[in-house]
Amino acid sequence: MEAILAARWFGVRIVRTELIAMFSPGPIELLIVGVIAVFLFGTRLPEVGRSLGKGLVEFKKGIREIEDEIHSAT
């Protein structure tokens, strides 16, 4: 009985993973997005990437601070 339940659980997990993989961009789509980014930003592309990286770091830092605040409150 446990094996059947485990198989059903993993089956659901596999279907969800395949569904996510179905909607993720493939290599051709990523290449097209990269080419469009080069056309749009040109020589400013490293600067744009740096700005996005800094923004992501700040976002993660904010999330970490909120999590710490929640853990210290409990």
Buried (B, 14 or more C-beta within 10 A) or exposed (E): EEEEEEEEEEEEEEEEEEEEEEEEEEEEEEEEEEEEEEEEEEEEEEEEEEEEEEEEEEEEEEEEEEEEEEEEEE
